[in-house]
């Protein structure tokens, strides 16, 4: 009996060590999302493309005429296509070999190197910027897919909500920390003897260095596991189709993924369009919008941890449903915000921050219960594509609503549809039966 207890204690200590290492990958790579994608790269790469543009405002990558103002958006779209192709292939290899860690290292350091290389994005080198963005974005998607697929292996079912929430909290904490430092450097670049361009390039490169440095922690602490799985299609062009066919054997898992795709589309659209709403409809300045981004990042830490505790008491599904109600209320409040009133916009940002981290963290942990053992990476490739590659309907609805009404208020309130439909679909998923049918133990609270 003593031997059993000692072995159990050792295994528990090993899982705790892995969990702490796992948190640090979110700490490492979230800085890229916050500082590079959300704040600095879009405006900067657009300015670089404009310097390279012809008299009509076009650049010509590979001979194709592209408006300079659209180059960043097209680069992001291309990175999504690359990620959608690569993720199922890497996921299949990861599940069949059990060697996730070398693949995670390859994805992380490819992305970190591309991001650090943005230091050389100067003058009219828009093609360099586009290429680095495609590589970094695709590498981040692949890395996050592998990172997420560790969750079912390092956390018992009853701990998964809390572990996932802490991971998101680590990511938002890192994003806030580095963004504050970057904004100090950018705002006071003259005091540091730097041009504005040089300050932006340093901010971009620093995210890559941060990503690479802190990735060492999970690579030291996570361990590979060999899992016996059914032999399916060899990794290759047919891997995605094979994964989809396998998922059709688990219709309740697909039902959850559909609900997540819809409400997450709403979440992603709010994140990307809130600054447009603030600047164009509410007449707020850039400094106000940057402070709002910081506020979202800081409060998302508290929100993720608080919703993790709520899930322990009430279950992840109910807590996510509650967060979708909160999203709906927040958007409704945003519709009535007065213009030129930064304080009210900060209140809206606080509401978004408090539900943002928890919604995402609990969705990840709930999905992890619905994944058949041994197929974590393959299934999380589909989840990551839902997260990053399928969020196009929300921006389309936002744009079409604005085009038809000429009102950003109508456009922002139209996004309520995603949370209402997502709520209805998620509420219909019998998650206990879905977990059992996936071949996993059912937690007491879910």
Secondary structure, DSSP 8 states (H G I E B T S, - for coil): -HHHHHHHHHHHHHHHHHHHHHHHHHHHHHHIIIIIIIIIHHHHHHHHHHHH--TTSEEEETTEEEEGGGHHHHHHHHHHHHHHHHHHHHHHHHHHH--HHHHHHHHHHHHHHHHHGGGG--TT-HHHHHHHHHHHHHHHHHHHHHHHHTHHHHS-GGGHHHHHHHHHHHHHHHHHHHHHHHHHHHHTTTTTT--HHHHHHHHHHHHHHHHHHHHHHHHHH-----------S-SSTTHHHHHHHHHTT-HHHHHHHHHHHHHHHHHHHHHHHHHHIIIIIS---HHHHHHHHHHHHHHHHHHHHHHHHHHHHH-HHHHHHHHHHHHHHHHHHHHT--TT-HHHHHHHHHHHHHHHHHHHHHHHHHHHHTS-TT-HHHHHHHHHIIIIISTTHHHHHHHHHHHHHS-HHHHHHHTHHHHHHHHHHHHT--HHHHHHHTT----S--
